[in-house]
């Protein structure tokens, strides 16, 4: 999980939640985590923690585990238009030869463009 967790963000959240409590007291409150591990996380020196520890921390922080995953939903995937979606589906088909899939995609794109030109498309 080392490459996925934003330890800077996690460490800051843990430190803020701990407040004036000592490391030992906070570690006992969290559960199965040592004060030294908690210190490494807060000090942004942690590079890896177990899934169990991570989930316990998220539970203690009262946040979803996705909160500290780098890149999680930061960018929505680009939305494909209908012709591109159809082309991808045709190319992915195991029943069609590549040339046939390409020909069908081009035919669909031409028909789609024509329908748009004539105003046959709903907005």
C-alpha positions as a Markdown table, in Angstrom:
| # | Residue | x | y | z |
|---|---|---|---|---|
| 1 | Unk | 0.0 | 0.0 | 0.0 |
| 2 | Unk | 3.0 | 2.3 | 0.3 |
| 3 | Unk | 2.6 | 3.9 | -3.1 |
| 4 | Unk | -1.1 | 4.4 | -2.7 |
| 5 | Unk | -1.5 | 6.1 | 0.7 |
| 6 | Unk | -0.9 | 9.9 | 1.0 |
| 7 | Unk | 1.1 | 9.7 | 4.2 |
| 8 | Unk | 1.5 | 13.5 | 4.4 |
| 9 | Unk | -2.3 | 13.9 | 4.5 |
| 10 | Unk | -2.8 | 10.9 | 6.8 |
| 11 | Unk | -0.1 | 12.1 | 9.2 |
| 12 | Unk | -1.6 | 15.6 | 9.4 |
| 13 | Unk | -5.0 | 14.2 | 10.1 |
| 14 | Unk | -3.7 | 11.8 | 12.8 |
| 15 | Unk | -1.8 | 14.6 | 14.5 |
| 16 | Unk | -4.8 | 16.9 | 14.4 |
| 17 | Unk | -7.1 | 14.2 | 15.8 |
| 18 | Unk | -4.7 | 13.3 | 18.5 |
| 19 | Unk | -4.5 | 16.8 | 19.8 |
| 20 | Unk | -3.0 | 17.0 | 23.3 |
| 21 | Unk | -3.2 | 13.3 | 23.9 |
| 22 | Unk | 0.1 | 11.4 | 24.2 |
| 23 | Unk | 1.2 | 9.0 | 21.5 |
| 24 | Unk | 0.7 | 6.0 | 23.9 |
| 25 | Unk | -2.8 | 7.1 | 24.8 |
| 26 | Unk | -3.8 | 7.7 | 21.2 |
| 27 | Unk | -2.3 | 4.3 | 20.1 |
| 28 | Unk | -4.3 | 2.5 | 22.8 |
| 29 | Unk | -7.5 | 4.3 | 21.7 |
| 30 | Unk | -6.9 | 3.4 | 18.1 |
| 31 | Unk | -6.3 | -0.3 | 18.8 |
| 32 | Unk | -3.6 | -2.5 | 17.5 |
| 33 | Unk | -1.0 | 0.1 | 16.7 |
| 34 | Unk | 2.2 | 1.0 | 18.5 |
| 35 | Unk | 3.1 | 4.5 | 19.6 |
| 36 | Unk | 6.3 | 4.4 | 17.5 |
| 37 | Unk | 4.2 | 3.6 | 14.3 |
| 38 | Unk | 1.9 | 6.4 | 15.2 |
| 39 | Unk | 4.9 | 8.7 | 15.6 |
| 40 | Unk | 6.3 | 7.7 | 12.2 |
| 41 | Unk | 2.9 | 8.4 | 10.5 |
| 42 | Unk | 2.6 | 11.8 | 12.2 |
| 43 | Unk | 6.1 | 12.7 | 11.3 |
| 44 | Unk | 5.6 | 11.7 | 7.7 |
| 45 | Unk | 8.3 | 9.1 | 8.0 |
| 46 | Unk | 6.0 | 6.2 | 7.3 |
| 47 | Unk | 6.3 | 4.5 | 3.9 |
| 48 | Unk | 4.2 | 1.5 | 4.5 |
| 49 | Unk | 1.6 | 0.2 | 6.9 |
| 50 | Unk | -0.6 | -2.8 | 7.0 |
| 51 | Unk | -4.1 | -2.7 | 5.7 |
| 52 | Unk | -5.4 | -3.5 | 9.2 |
| 53 | Unk | -3.5 | -0.6 | 10.7 |
| 54 | Unk | -4.7 | 1.7 | 7.9 |
| 55 | Unk | -8.3 | 0.7 | 8.4 |
| 56 | Unk | -8.1 | 1.2 | 12.2 |
| 57 | Unk | -6.7 | 4.7 | 11.6 |
| 58 | Unk | -9.4 | 5.6 | 9.2 |
| 59 | Unk | -12.0 | 4.3 | 11.7 |
| 60 | Unk | -10.5 | 6.3 | 14.5 |
| 61 | Unk | -10.4 | 9.4 | 12.3 |
| 62 | Unk | -14.0 | 8.7 | 11.3 |
| 63 | Unk | -13.2 | 9.0 | 7.5 |
| 64 | Unk | -13.6 | 6.7 | 4.6 |
| 65 | Unk | -10.5 | 4.7 | 3.6 |
| 66 | Unk | -10.5 | 6.4 | 0.2 |
| 67 | Unk | -9.8 | 9.7 | 1.8 |
| 68 | Unk | -6.0 | 9.2 | 1.9 |
| 69 | Unk | -5.6 | 7.1 | -1.3 |
| 70 | Unk | -3.6 | 9.2 | -3.8 |
| 71 | Unk | -5.5 | 9.9 | -7.0 |
| 72 | Unk | -8.8 | 8.4 | -5.8 |
| 73 | Unk | -11.5 | 10.2 | -7.7 |
| 74 | Unk | -9.4 | 13.3 | -8.2 |
| 75 | Unk | -10.1 | 13.2 | -11.9 |
| 76 | Unk | -13.2 | 11.8 | -13.4 |
| 77 | Unk | -12.4 | 9.7 | -16.4 |
| 78 | Unk | -13.0 | 11.4 | -19.7 |
| 79 | Unk | -16.5 | 10.8 | -21.0 |
| 80 | Unk | -16.6 | 9.2 | -24.4 |
| 81 | Unk | -19.1 | 10.3 | -27.0 |
| 82 | Unk | -21.5 | 7.7 | -28.5 |
| 83 | Unk | -19.5 | 7.0 | -31.7 |
| 84 | Unk | -16.3 | 6.4 | -29.7 |
| 85 | Unk | -18.1 | 4.1 | -27.2 |
| 86 | Unk | -19.6 | 2.1 | -30.1 |
| 87 | Unk | -16.2 | 1.9 | -31.8 |
| 88 | Unk | -14.6 | 0.6 | -28.6 |
| 89 | Unk | -17.4 | -2.0 | -28.2 |
| 90 | Unk | -17.0 | -3.2 | -31.7 |
| 91 | Unk | -13.2 | -3.5 | -31.4 |
| 92 | Unk | -13.5 | -5.4 | -28.2 |
| 93 | Unk | -15.9 | -7.9 | -29.8 |
| 94 | Unk | -14.3 | -11.4 | -30.2 |
| 95 | Unk | -16.9 | -12.2 | -32.8 |
| 96 | Unk | -15.7 | -9.6 | -35.3 |
| 97 | Unk | -12.5 | -9.5 | -37.4 |
| 98 | Unk | -10.6 | -6.2 | -36.8 |
| 99 | Unk | -11.3 | -5.0 | -40.3 |
| 100 | Unk | -15.0 | -5.7 | -39.9 |
| 101 | Unk | -15.1 | -3.9 | -36.6 |
| 102 | Unk | -13.4 | -0.9 | -38.1 |
| 103 | Unk | -15.7 | -0.8 | -41.1 |
| 104 | Unk | -18.8 | -1.0 | -38.8 |
| 105 | Unk | -17.4 | 1.8 | -36.6 |
| 106 | Unk | -16.8 | 4.0 | -39.6 |
| 107 | Unk | -20.3 | 3.3 | -40.9 |
| 108 | Unk | -21.8 | 4.2 | -37.5 |
| 109 | Unk | -19.8 | 7.4 | -37.2 |
| 110 | Unk | -21.0 | 8.5 | -40.7 |
| 111 | Unk | -24.6 | 7.7 | -39.9 |
| 112 | Unk | -24.3 | 9.5 | -36.5 |
| 113 | Unk | -22.8 | 12.6 | -38.1 |
| 114 | Unk | -25.6 | 12.7 | -40.7 |
| 115 | Unk | -28.3 | 12.3 | -38.0 |
| 116 | Unk | -26.7 | 15.2 | -36.1 |
| 117 | Unk | -26.6 | 17.4 | -39.2 |
| 118 | Unk | -30.3 | 16.8 | -39.9 |
| 119 | Unk | -31.2 | 17.6 | -36.3 |
| 120 | Unk | -32.4 | 14.0 | -35.6 |
| 121 | Unk | -30.6 | 13.9 | -32.3 |
| 122 | Unk | -32.1 | 14.6 | -28.8 |
| 123 | Unk | -30.2 | 17.1 | -26.7 |
